[in-house]
Amino acid sequence: MFTKVTFTRISRAPFERGVINLVVAGFPHLSHSNANANAAFGKARILAVHGNRKQLVSFCSLAIPSRTPKICATFSRLRRHHFQKQQLFIHQQRQHEQQFNFTTMGSINCKEYTTTNVVDSNKTENGTTGSGSYQNTCETNMSDKYTDPVIVCNEKDLPDQGMKQFEFTENSKVLLIKQKGQLYAVGPKCTHYGAPLHTGVLGDGRIRCPWHGACFSIKTGDIEDFPGLDSLPCYKVEVKKDGNVAVMAKQKDMANVKRLKDMVKRDPGNCYTFVILGGGPAGGVCVETLRQQGFTGRIVMVSKEPYLPYDRVKVSKSFDVKIEALQFRENAFYDEYGIETWLNVEATKVCGDKKIVTLSNGMSIKYDKMFIATGSAPTIPPIDGNNLKNVVTVRGYDDSQNIRATANEKTNVVCLGSSFIALELAQALVKQVASITVVGRGAYPLSASFGNEIGERVLRLFTENNVKMIMNSGIKEILGNKDGEVEKVVLSDDTTLPCNLLILGTGAKPNTKFLEDSGLKINADGSINTDMYLKSSMASIYVGGDIANAPVFSSNSELAAIGHYQLAQYHGRIAAINMVQCRPEILRAVPFFFTMLFGKGFRFSGHGAFSDVVIEGDLEGLKFVAYFINSEDKVVSVASCGRDPIVAQFAELQSQGGTLTRKDLQNTSDPVAWTKLIKSN
């Protein structure tokens, strides 16, 4: 008796260690003739490799007889015999190369990563990032040929501990940095949204983006903190006898504004398996960092959504962007580096003692180490009628597209909650619908983060832009029509509002319910405690992103669960480095948040309870800096609007272990004199 099995494409076919998978593994000892003799096994596609050897690389409509276990065992032995001698030598060579690359990686031989949307010098920070098109370049084409030297300035034009942008070629610029008497040259724009880095912050050995806080090494251009994924191009600098400074670029870097750090590929001889649960910002960075750190074993990234990692920040800001434009990498990228992406799949159970994770597709994976970054799920308030049609939440791309399909010029929209996401949604929809109303339970929006004074100004910003704001209220009932669609909402004071689309922006809770019997210690709020290396209570499991109750360096390393996009990406990097365990790195988290509301860019960095707010600047004109001070007169966080790079400066000060106090703010002649506390040498 035969069973018919149809396999998916090679790179997407999941397989378990110890279980041969005919599509992925291949059977090198089959020649073309005896592959035909085995026609009973189905249609085979043959690929010539190693001279006359033939490798069977795929099957389709495969008929497997009842003696399958014996056949699979035989094929497995054949495959191991073929690869054993070959891979032993290759593996030893790669191990040697990886040890070397730990000190040189990221600044010598790189892959190129270009975007379909070229970063424009006039591009706004709220512009849509382009779809990443990965350019695979073989080693023979990756020469380090440099352009002819271009004189960009004289050494005297740049003070020590300074940086300045100079013309490099007719269509490109270069950022020159002078620190400790040494000159460095890197790309001039942040790889996240294209911010001009010469207006950013120069720290000790790195530059911080003025808009959103991403950090890059001045020596290598490598990204060190987020948001973003890619590194800066790095140039060669020479100082002539007359003091003129000449810059040379790798020819292959001339057309690129971003650079992908060196990454190793999958080695079949490495039997270790690392599983990444979550395809969000933390998971996306983690899988890349593992390869950058030299891990050649198997990597499986499990994502609940049907999409590759994408820029989730845009989901609540725009509804007309296609997923292809939001995804950071294409399928080819993950295929190239042997990173398995299991999409539309989620974990249902973890057995920590046995190191096995069970998935919603019925499969189980035995892992050596696992990184859990499953994010948060929307909190649905217990309101009668919350199950009606067009009552929605927004966490992912499909949610935003659902809103897009529902909202039109006749739609009355109500947003319950006055959080950042709710306000971003109201801003995005106000010109597309008949009316939009925000219902908040507090007196002012964002008061928990910004205080009442700034919250009141934000409230007026929204009313000035035709968003109706109903505060100190809530919804106690949702009424539907005969078709089961929301039609009205009843507020706390019994006022009734017409409503064709109700968006619930009422918070989120960690996605950790599937871990209840895992052996992990889970807090009452669903978060999981970690140490300074993001390791959980189980040595083989690391945790990051929204679900991690992790140390916050800028708050005396107190544990906190913070749902910031930037912090999630940083968690992914630190977890990967420590999973590889070649160079352990402690968590030095400094939260950084940003949003754009009706063309006004708000920045926020820091963490902790505050008892006083000191505002410097023009709050009415939305050009201000706010310092949030605790009971001990310490500045725990800083917010700004229209005053870049002040928040980035505070973030850099905190990352260096510096402290800002109320006394430091009392220089009336220079209200930002405290920025001189930042170390840049």
C-alpha positions in Angstrom: 0.0 0.0 0.0 1.3 3.4 -0.9 0.7 6.9 0.6 0.8 9.9 -1.6 2.8 12.8 -0.2 3.3 16.2 -1.8 6.2 18.3 -0.6 6.5 22.1 -0.6 9.4 23.9 -2.1 12.8 23.0 -0.8 13.7 25.9 1.4 10.3 26.0 3.1 9.9 22.3 3.9 10.4 21.9 7.7 12.2 18.9 9.0 13.2 17.4 12.4 16.7 16.5 13.4 16.9 12.6 13.2 14.0 12.4 10.7 15.1 12.4 7.1 13.2 14.9 4.9 13.4 13.8 1.3 12.9 17.3 -0.2 15.5 19.1 1.9 18.1 16.4 2.6 18.8 15.1 -0.9 20.4 11.8 -1.8 23.8 12.3 -3.4 24.6 8.6 -4.1 21.7 8.3 -6.6 22.9 8.5 -10.2 20.6 9.6 -13.0 20.0 5.9 -14.1 19.2 4.5 -10.7 17.0 7.5 -9.9 14.9 6.4 -12.9 15.0 2.8 -11.5 13.5 4.2 -8.3 10.5 5.7 -10.2 8.2 4.1 -7.7 9.2 6.8 -5.4 7.8 9.5 -7.7 9.2 12.2 -10.0 12.7 13.2 -9.2 14.6 16.3 -10.2 18.3 15.6 -10.7 21.1 18.2 -10.2 24.7 17.5 -11.4 27.2 18.2 -8.7 30.9 17.2 -8.1 31.6 16.1 -11.6 29.7 13.0 -12.6 27.9 12.8 -9.2 24.2 13.5 -9.3 22.2 14.9 -6.4 18.5 14.3 -6.0 17.3 17.6 -4.8 13.5 17.3 -4.8 10.5 15.0 -5.1 6.9 15.7 -5.9 3.8 13.5 -5.6 6.0 11.0 -3.8 4.6 7.6 -3.2 6.1 6.0 -0.1 5.7 2.2 0.6 4.9 0.8 4.1 8.6 0.1 4.6 9.2 3.9 4.9 11.2 3.8 8.2 13.8 1.3 6.7 14.1 3.3 3.4 14.5 6.6 5.3 17.1 5.1 7.5 19.0 3.9 4.5 18.8 7.2 2.8 19.9 9.0 6.0 23.0 6.8 6.2 23.9 7.4 2.6 23.6 11.2 3.1 25.7 11.1 6.3 28.4 9.0 4.6 28.5 11.4 1.6 28.9 14.6 3.7 31.0 13.3 6.6 34.5 13.8 5.2 33.6 16.8 3.1 31.9 18.7 5.9 34.4 17.9 8.6 37.1 19.9 6.8 34.7 22.7 5.8 33.3 22.9 9.4 36.8 23.2 10.9 37.8 25.9 8.4 34.6 27.9 9.1 35.2 27.6 12.9 38.6 29.1 12.4 37.2 31.9 10.1 34.4 32.6 12.6 36.9 33.1 15.5 38.7 35.6 13.3 35.4 37.3 12.1 34.4 38.0 15.7 36.9 40.8 15.7 36.7 41.9 12.1 33.1 41.1 11.0 31.1 43.9 9.5 33.7 46.2 8.1 35.5 44.1 5.4 33.6 41.8 3.1 30.0 42.6 3.1 26.8 41.7 1.2 25.0 44.6 -0.3 21.5 45.5 0.6 19.7 48.1 -1.4 16.3 49.6 -1.2 13.7 50.1 -3.9 13.0 53.5 -2.4 16.2 55.5 -2.5 16.7 57.6 0.6 16.1 61.2 -0.6 17.8 64.1 1.1 14.4 65.7 1.5 12.7 62.6 2.7 10.6 63.1 5.9 11.0 60.8 8.8 7.4 59.6 8.4 8.1 58.4 4.8 7.5 54.8 3.9 10.5 52.6 3.9 11.0 50.8 0.7 11.0 47.1 0.1 14.4 45.6 0.7 15.8 44.0 -2.4 18.7 41.7 -1.3 21.6 41.5 -3.8 23.5 38.2 -3.5 27.1 38.7 -4.5 29.5 35.7 -4.8 32.9 36.0 -3.2 34.7 36.4 -6.5 32.7 39.5 -7.2 33.1 41.0 -3.7 36.4 42.7 -4.4 37.7 45.4 -2.1 38.6 47.7 -4.9 38.5 51.3 -3.8 37.7 54.5 -5.7 40.4 57.0 -6.4 41.1 59.3 -3.4 38.8 62.3 -3.1 39.9 65.3 -1.1 36.9 66.3 1.0 38.4 68.8 3.4 41.5 69.8 5.4 42.2 68.2 8.8 41.9 71.7 10.3 38.3 71.9 9.1 37.2 69.4 11.7 37.7 69.9 15.5 38.6 67.0 17.7 35.5 65.3 19.1 33.5 66.7 16.1 31.8 65.5 13.0 30.8 67.1 9.8 29.2 66.2 6.5 31.2 66.8 3.3 30.7 66.4 -0.4 32.2 63.2 -1.6 31.1 62.7 -5.2 28.7 64.6 -7.4 25.7 62.6 -6.0 26.9 61.5 -2.6 28.2 62.8 0.7 30.3 61.4 3.5 30.2 61.9 7.3 33.7 62.6 8.7 34.3 62.1 12.4 37.4 63.2 14.4 37.8 61.5 17.8 40.9 61.0 19.9 42.9 62.5 17.1 41.8 59.8 14.6 39.6 60.4 11.6 36.8 58.1 10.5 34.4 58.2 7.6 31.0 56.5 7.3 27.7 56.9 5.4 25.9 60.2 6.2 22.3 58.9 6.7 20.7 56.7 9.3 19.8 53.4 7.8 16.4 53.5 9.5 14.5 56.4 7.9 17.4 58.4 6.5 18.0 61.0 9.2 21.1 63.2 8.6 23.6 61.8 11.1 25.7 65.0 11.2 22.8 66.5 13.2 22.9 63.6 15.7 24.9 62.8 18.8 28.6 61.8 18.9 29.3 59.5 21.8 32.3 57.5 22.7 33.1 55.6 19.6 29.6 55.8 18.1 27.0 58.1 16.5 23.4 58.2 17.6 20.6 59.1 15.2 18.9 62.5 16.1 15.4 61.2 15.2 14.9 57.8 16.7 18.1 56.9 18.6 19.7 54.2 16.4 23.5 53.9 17.1 26.4 53.1 14.8 30.1 52.4 15.4 32.3 55.2 13.9 35.1 52.6 13.3 33.1 50.0 11.4 29.7 51.6 10.7 28.0 48.6 12.3 24.6 49.1 13.9 24.8 48.8 17.7 21.3 50.0 18.8 18.0 50.4 17.0 15.6 50.9 15.3 16.6 49.7 11.9 18.5 46.6 10.7 21.4 47.6 8.5 24.8 49.2 9.1 26.5 52.2 7.5 29.0 52.0 4.6 32.5 52.6 6.0 35.2 54.4 4.0 39.0 54.6 4.0 40.6 57.8 5.2 44.1 59.2 4.5 45.6 62.5 5.7 48.1 63.9 3.2 51.3 65.7 4.2 49.6 69.1 3.6 46.7 68.2 5.9 44.2 67.5 3.2 41.9 64.6 4.0 41.3 62.0 1.2 38.4 59.6 1.4 38.1 56.3 -0.6 35.0 54.1 -0.9 34.7 50.5 -1.9 33.4 50.6 -5.5 30.6 48.2 -4.5 29.4 50.6 -1.8 29.0 53.6 -4.0 25.4 52.9 -4.9 24.4 51.8 -1.5 23.1 53.7 1.5 23.0 50.6 3.7 25.4 47.8 4.4 24.6 44.2 5.6 27.0 42.9 8.2 28.9 39.8 7.4 26.9 36.6 8.0 27.8 33.0 7.9 25.6 30.4 6.2 24.1 27.1 7.4 26.5 24.3 7.9 24.8 20.8 7.6 27.6 19.5 9.8 26.5 21.6 12.7 23.8 19.7 14.5 22.7 22.4 16.9 19.2 23.9 16.5 18.1 27.3 17.7 14.4 28.1 17.6 13.1 31.7 17.5 9.4 32.0 18.6 8.1 35.3 17.1 8.6 37.0 13.7 8.4 40.5 15.1 11.2 43.1 15.7 13.0 41.0 18.3 12.8 37.7 16.3 13.8 39.4 13.1 17.0 40.9 14.6 17.8 37.8 16.5 18.0 35.4 13.5 20.3 37.8 11.6 22.5 38.4 14.6 23.0 34.7 15.1 24.4 34.4 11.7 26.5 37.6 12.1 27.9 36.1 15.3 29.1 33.0 13.5 26.3 30.4 14.4 26.1 27.9 11.5 23.6 25.6 13.0 19.9 25.3 12.2 17.7 28.4 12.8 13.9 28.1 12.8 11.9 31.3 13.1 8.2 30.6 13.9 5.8 33.5 13.1 2.1 33.6 13.9 1.6 36.0 11.0 1.8 35.0 7.3 4.5 37.6 6.7 8.2 37.9 7.0 9.5 40.5 9.6 8.2 43.9 8.7 8.1 47.5 10.0 5.2 47.4 12.4 5.6 51.0 13.3 3.8 51.9 10.1 0.7 49.7 10.8 -1.1 52.4 12.9 0.1 55.3 10.7 -0.9 54.4 7.2 -3.3 52.0 5.6 -2.3 52.1 1.9 1.1 50.5 2.2 1.6 47.0 0.7 3.2 44.4 2.9 6.0 44.0 0.4 7.0 47.6 1.0 7.1 47.0 4.8 9.0 43.7 4.9 12.7 44.2 5.8 14.0 41.3 3.7 12.8 39.2 0.9 12.5 35.4 0.9 15.8 35.1 -1.0 17.6 36.6 2.0 16.5 34.0 4.4 17.1 31.2 1.9 20.6 32.4 1.2 21.5 32.2 4.9 19.7 29.0 5.7 17.1 30.6 8.0 13.9 28.6 8.0 10.8 30.9 8.3 7.7 29.0 9.4 4.9 31.5 8.7 1.3 31.3 9.8 2.4 29.0 12.6 2.5 29.6 16.4 3.8 27.7 19.4 1.1 25.8 21.4 3.3 24.2 24.1 6.8 24.1 25.4 8.4 21.4 27.4 11.4 23.1 28.9 12.9 20.0 30.5 12.9 18.0 27.2 13.6 21.1 25.1 10.7 20.5 22.8 8.3 23.0 21.4 5.0 21.9 19.9 3.5 24.0 17.1 0.0 24.7 15.7 0.8 22.9 12.5 1.1 19.6 14.5 4.9 19.5 14.3 7.4 19.5 17.2 10.9 20.7 17.2 13.7 19.7 19.6 15.9 22.7 20.3 19.2 23.3 21.9 18.4 26.9 22.7 15.3 29.0 22.2 14.5 32.7 22.1 10.9 33.6 22.9 9.6 37.0 21.6 5.9 36.3 21.0 4.9 39.9 21.7 1.5 41.0 23.0 -2.2 40.4 22.3 -4.8 43.2 22.4 -6.8 43.5 25.6 -10.5 43.3 24.9 -12.6 45.1 27.5 -15.7 43.2 28.8 -18.3 45.4 27.1 -21.6 44.1 25.9 -21.5 43.9 22.1 -17.7 43.6 21.8 -18.2 40.6 19.5 -20.1 42.6 16.8 -18.7 43.0 13.3 -16.4 46.0 12.8 -15.3 46.1 16.4 -11.6 45.7 15.8 -8.1 45.9 17.4 -4.8 46.9 15.7 -1.6 44.9 16.3 -0.6 43.7 12.9 -0.7 44.3 9.2 -4.0 42.4 8.6 -5.7 44.5 11.2 -4.8 47.7 9.4 -6.0 46.3 6.1 -9.3 45.3 7.8 -9.7 49.0 8.8 -8.9 50.1 5.3 -11.5 47.8 3.8 -14.2 49.1 6.2 -13.5 52.9 6.5 -14.9 55.3 3.9 -16.3 58.8 3.6 -19.5 57.7 5.2 -18.0 55.9 8.2 -18.3 57.2 11.7 -15.3 55.9 13.6 -14.8 55.7 17.4 -11.5 55.0 19.1 -11.7 53.7 22.6 -8.6 54.7 24.4 -6.2 57.6 24.1 -2.9 55.7 23.9 -0.2 56.5 21.3 -1.6 53.8 18.9 -5.2 55.1 19.2 -4.1 58.7 18.5 -2.0 57.6 15.5 -5.0 55.7 14.1 -7.3 58.8 14.6 -4.7 60.9 12.8 -4.5 58.5 9.9 -8.2 58.2 9.4 -9.5 61.7 10.1 -9.5 62.8 6.4 -10.9 59.5 5.1 -14.1 59.2 7.1 -17.2 61.1 8.0 -16.2 61.6 11.6 -13.8 60.3 14.2 -14.1 60.4 18.0 -11.5 59.4 20.6 -13.0 58.3 23.9 -10.5 58.4 26.8 -10.9 57.6 30.5 -8.4 60.2 31.7 -8.6 64.0 31.6 -6.0 64.3 28.9 -4.4 61.9 26.4 -0.9 60.6 27.1 -0.9 62.0 30.6 0.6 58.9 32.1 3.7 59.3 29.9 3.8 63.1 29.3 1.9 64.6 32.3 -1.3 66.8 32.2 0.3 69.9 30.8 1.6 68.3 27.6 -1.5 66.1 27.5 -3.7 69.1 27.3 -1.7 70.5 24.4 -1.9 67.2 22.6 -5.7 67.2 23.1 -6.0 70.7 21.5 -3.7 69.5 18.6 -6.3 66.9 17.8 -9.4 69.1 18.2 -7.6 71.6 15.9 -7.4 68.9 13.3 -11.1 67.9 13.5 -10.8 64.9 15.8 -13.5 64.9 18.5 -12.0 64.2 21.9 -14.3 63.0 24.7 -12.3 62.6 27.9 -13.1 61.3 31.4 -15.4 58.8 29.8 -15.7 55.3 28.5 -18.0 52.9 26.6 -20.5 50.8 28.6 -22.4 49.2 25.7 -22.0 48.5 22.0 -25.2 48.4 19.9 -25.5 46.5 16.6 -27.9 46.5 13.7 -29.8 43.5 12.2 -26.8 42.4 10.3 -24.7 42.1 13.5 -22.6 45.2 12.7 -21.8 47.9 15.2 -24.1 50.8 14.8 -23.9 52.9 18.0 -21.9 53.1 21.3 -23.3 54.1 24.6 -20.9 56.2 26.8 -20.5 56.2 30.5 -22.9 59.2 30.9 -25.5 57.4 28.6 -24.7 59.6 25.6 -25.1 57.7 22.4 -22.6 58.1 19.4 -23.2 56.8 15.9 -20.4 54.3 15.1 -19.8 52.1 12.1 -16.3 51.2 13.1 -15.1 50.8 16.7 -11.3 50.6 17.3 -10.3 49.2 20.7 -7.0 50.8 21.8 -7.3 49.6 25.3 -3.9 48.0 26.0 -2.2 44.7 25.5 -1.1 41.6 27.4 1.9 39.3 26.9 1.4 36.3 24.6 2.7 33.8 27.1 -0.4 31.6 27.9 1.1 28.7 25.9 4.1 28.7 28.3 2.0 27.9 31.4 3.3 24.3 31.7 6.7 24.9 30.3 8.6 25.0 33.5 9.3 28.8 33.1 8.4 31.1 35.9 5.6 33.4 34.6 4.6 36.6 36.4 1.0 37.5 37.3 0.9 40.0 34.4 2.1 37.3 31.9 5.7 38.7 31.6 8.8 36.6 32.2 11.8 37.7 34.3 15.3 37.7 32.7 18.8 38.4 33.8 21.3 40.8 32.3 21.8 38.4 29.4 18.1 38.0 28.7 18.3 34.4 30.0 15.1 33.1 31.7 14.8 30.8 34.7 15.7 28.0 32.3 19.3 28.1 30.9 18.3 27.1 27.4 15.6 29.7 27.0 16.1 33.5 26.4 13.3 36.0 26.4 12.8 39.4 24.7 10.4 42.0 23.5 7.1 42.8 25.1 7.0 39.7 27.2 10.4 40.2 28.8 10.5 41.7 32.3 14.1 42.6 31.8 16.7 44.9 33.4 16.6 48.6 32.3 20.1 49.9 32.4 18.9 53.6 32.5 16.8 52.8 35.6 19.5 51.2 37.8 18.8 47.9 36.0 15.4 47.5 37.6 13.2 44.9 35.9 10.5 46.3 33.6 8.3 45.0 30.7 8.4 47.8 28.1 6.6 47.4 24.8 8.8 49.6 22.6 9.8 48.6 19.1 13.3 49.9 19.5 13.8 48.0 22.7 12.5 44.8 21.2 15.0 44.9 18.4 17.8 45.6 20.9 16.7 42.5 22.9 16.9 40.4 19.7 20.5 41.4 19.2 21.6 40.9 22.9 19.8 37.5 23.1 21.5 36.2 19.9 25.0 37.3 21.1 24.5 35.5 24.4 22.9 32.4 22.8 26.1 31.9 20.8 28.2 32.5 24.0 31.4 33.6 22.3 31.4 37.1 23.7 28.7 37.5 26.4 27.2 40.9 26.4 25.1 42.5 29.1 21.9 44.3 28.5 22.4 48.1 28.5 18.8 49.1 27.7 17.8 52.7 27.3 14.2 52.9 26.1 13.5 55.3 23.2 10.1 56.0 21.8 8.9 58.2 18.9 5.7 59.1 17.1 4.5 61.6 14.6 1.2 63.4 15.3 -0.2 65.8 12.6 3.3 66.5 11.4 4.8 67.1 14.9 7.6 64.7 15.8 7.5 63.6 19.5 10.5 61.8 21.0 10.7 60.2 24.4 13.6 58.4 26.2 13.9 56.9 29.7 11.8 55.1 32.2 10.5 55.5 35.7 7.8 57.2 37.8 8.0 61.0 38.0 6.6 63.5 40.4 7.3 66.7 38.6 7.7 67.9 35.0 10.0 70.8 34.0 9.2 72.2 30.5 11.7 74.3 28.6 10.8 76.0 25.4 7.5 76.8 23.6 4.8 74.3 24.5 2.1 76.2 22.7 4.2 76.2 19.5 5.1 72.6 20.1 8.8 73.3 20.2 9.8 72.2 23.7 11.7 69.9 25.9 10.1 68.2 29.0 12.2 66.8 31.9 10.4 64.2 34.1 11.8 64.3 37.6 11.3 61.8 40.4 11.1 62.5 44.2 14.9 62.3 44.4 15.4 65.1 41.9 16.7 62.8 39.3 15.6 63.2 35.7 14.2 59.8 34.8 13.0 60.6 31.2 13.0 63.4 28.6 10.4 64.2 25.9 10.6 66.7 23.1 8.8 68.1 20.1 10.6 70.0 17.4 13.8 70.0 19.4 16.0 67.3 17.9 18.5 65.9 18.9 17.9 66.7 22.6 16.2 63.3 23.5 18.9 61.4 21.6 21.5 63.3 23.7 19.7 62.3 26.9 19.6 58.7 25.7 23.3 58.7 25.0 24.1 60.2 28.4 22.1 57.4 30.0 23.7 54.7 27.9 27.1 55.9 29.3 25.8 55.6 32.9 25.4 59.3 33.3 22.8 61.0 35.5 20.9 64.2 35.0 19.5 66.0 38.0 17.2 69.0 38.6 20.3 71.1 39.5 21.8 70.4 36.0 18.8 72.1 34.4 19.1 75.4 36.3 21.6 77.1 33.9 19.3 79.9 32.7 21.8 81.2 30.2 22.2 77.8 28.5 19.3 75.4 29.3 21.0 72.6 27.5 24.4 73.0 29.0 23.9 69.5 30.5 24.6 68.0 27.1 28.3 68.7 27.8 28.1 65.8 30.3 28.1 63.3 27.3 31.4 61.6 26.9 32.9 61.7 23.4 36.5 60.7 24.1 
